[in-house]
Amino acid sequence: MEKKRIKIAISQRDSIDLNYSSDGEMVKDISYQVIGCKNFVDQVEATFKGFSGNISDLRLPEGDSHSEILIRELILKIKSDWNFPYNDEELCHCRVVPTEVVDQAIISGAHSVKAVNRMTSAGTGCGTCRKDIEALINHRLAKTSSKQ
């Protein structure tokens, strides 16, 4: 059994630090420290408290709240299926907006390109990054298309 650790957070808000043992398919000895709103804490506990078993038994949340988005990321990382669609540090070069800022806005509720524009100013210059913003929204919300 290999010991693993995954940390996920919304900057200055909710976070989870999860430790577990895994032999590839089986997970056991899960422990975690979670900080955040009641909804996030409750969903983390409902998903992971006392869990021991096959990784495939961990079900992905389907909603679009920040809690479900973060738990979905955590489960995908446990399953080694996390493939973030944009790897450059800066997403919007015109406005010099880091990818992390755009991602945090999406997790926090900016679920359309226009909402991300308003929250971060990304995509309000030349517009070439709008397709990347939409790809991040789609990835975070586990959808094939998003509202503009």
C-alpha positions in Angstrom: 0.0 0.0 0.0 1.3 3.4 -1.0 0.5 6.4 1.1 -0.8 9.4 -0.8 -1.8 13.0 -0.1 -4.0 15.4 -2.0 -4.6 19.1 -1.1 -7.3 21.2 -2.8 -8.5 24.7 -1.9 -10.3 27.7 -3.0 -8.0 30.6 -2.1 -8.9 32.0 1.3 -12.0 29.8 1.6 -12.7 26.0 1.6 -9.9 23.5 1.6 -9.3 19.8 2.1 -6.1 17.9 2.9 -6.8 14.2 2.3 -4.4 11.4 3.2 -5.0 7.8 2.2 -3.4 4.5 1.3 -3.8 2.9 -2.1 -2.6 -0.2 -4.0 -3.9 1.1 -7.3 -7.5 0.0 -7.2 -8.2 -0.2 -3.4 -8.3 2.8 -1.1 -8.2 2.6 2.7 -7.1 4.5 5.8 -8.6 7.8 4.5 -8.1 10.7 6.8 -8.7 14.4 6.1 -8.8 17.8 7.4 -11.5 20.0 6.0 -12.1 23.7 6.4 -15.0 25.6 4.9 -18.7 26.3 4.8 -21.1 23.8 6.3 -22.2 22.5 2.9 -18.6 21.7 1.9 -17.8 20.0 5.2 -21.0 18.0 5.1 -20.4 16.8 1.5 -16.8 15.9 2.2 -17.9 13.8 5.2 -20.7 12.2 3.3 -18.2 11.2 0.5 -15.2 10.1 2.5 -16.0 9.4 6.1 -15.3 5.8 6.7 -14.7 5.0 3.0 -12.6 2.0 2.3 -12.8 0.0 -0.9 -12.4 0.1 -4.6 -11.6 3.5 -6.1 -14.4 3.0 -8.7 -16.9 3.0 -5.9 -16.3 6.8 -5.4 -19.0 8.5 -7.3 -18.5 11.9 -8.9 -20.8 14.7 -7.8 -22.9 16.0 -10.6 -23.8 19.5 -9.4 -22.1 22.8 -10.0 -21.7 24.2 -6.5 -18.1 24.9 -5.3 -18.4 21.9 -3.0 -19.3 19.5 -5.8 -16.6 21.0 -8.1 -13.9 20.6 -5.5 -15.0 17.0 -4.5 -15.1 16.0 -8.2 -11.5 17.2 -8.6 -10.4 15.3 -5.5 -12.1 12.1 -6.7 -10.6 12.4 -10.2 -7.2 12.9 -8.7 -7.6 9.8 -6.5 -8.6 7.9 -9.6 -5.7 9.4 -11.6 -8.2 10.8 -14.1 -7.6 14.5 -13.5 -6.6 16.2 -16.8 -6.8 20.0 -16.4 -7.4 21.4 -19.9 -5.0 24.4 -19.6 -1.4 24.2 -18.3 0.0 27.7 -18.9 0.4 29.9 -15.8 -1.2 32.8 -17.5 -4.5 32.4 -19.3 -5.2 35.9 -20.5 -2.1 37.6 -21.9 -3.8 40.9 -22.8 -5.0 41.5 -19.2 -2.2 39.4 -17.6 -4.7 37.2 -15.7 -3.3 33.9 -14.3 -5.0 30.6 -15.0 -5.5 30.1 -11.3 -7.5 33.3 -11.0 -9.8 32.2 -13.8 -10.2 28.7 -12.3 -10.9 30.1 -8.8 -13.6 32.4 -10.3 -15.2 29.4 -12.0 -15.2 27.3 -8.8 -16.7 30.3 -7.0 -19.6 30.6 -9.4 -18.6 32.3 -12.6 -20.1 29.6 -14.9 -20.2 31.5 -18.1 -17.5 33.3 -20.2 -19.3 36.6 -19.5 -19.3 36.0 -15.7 -15.5 35.2 -15.8 -15.0 38.4 -17.9 -16.8 40.4 -15.2 -15.0 38.7 -12.2 -11.4 38.6 -13.6 -11.3 40.8 -16.8 -9.9 37.7 -18.6 -11.1 37.6 -22.2 -12.0 41.3 -22.4 -9.1 42.3 -24.5 -8.4 40.6 -27.8 -10.6 37.7 -26.9 -8.4 34.8 -28.1 -8.5 33.3 -24.6 -12.3 33.0 -24.5 -12.2 29.4 -25.9 -9.7 28.5 -23.1 -12.1 30.1 -20.5 -15.0 28.1 -21.9 -12.8 24.9 -21.9 -12.1 25.5 -18.2 -15.8 26.1 -17.4 -16.8 22.9 -19.3 -14.1 20.9 -17.5 -15.0 22.2 -14.0 -18.8 21.7 -14.6 -18.2 18.3 -16.4 -20.1 19.5 -19.5 -19.5 19.5 -23.2 -20.7 23.1 -23.7 -21.4 26.1 -21.5 -23.6 29.2 -21.6 -22.1 32.3 -23.0 
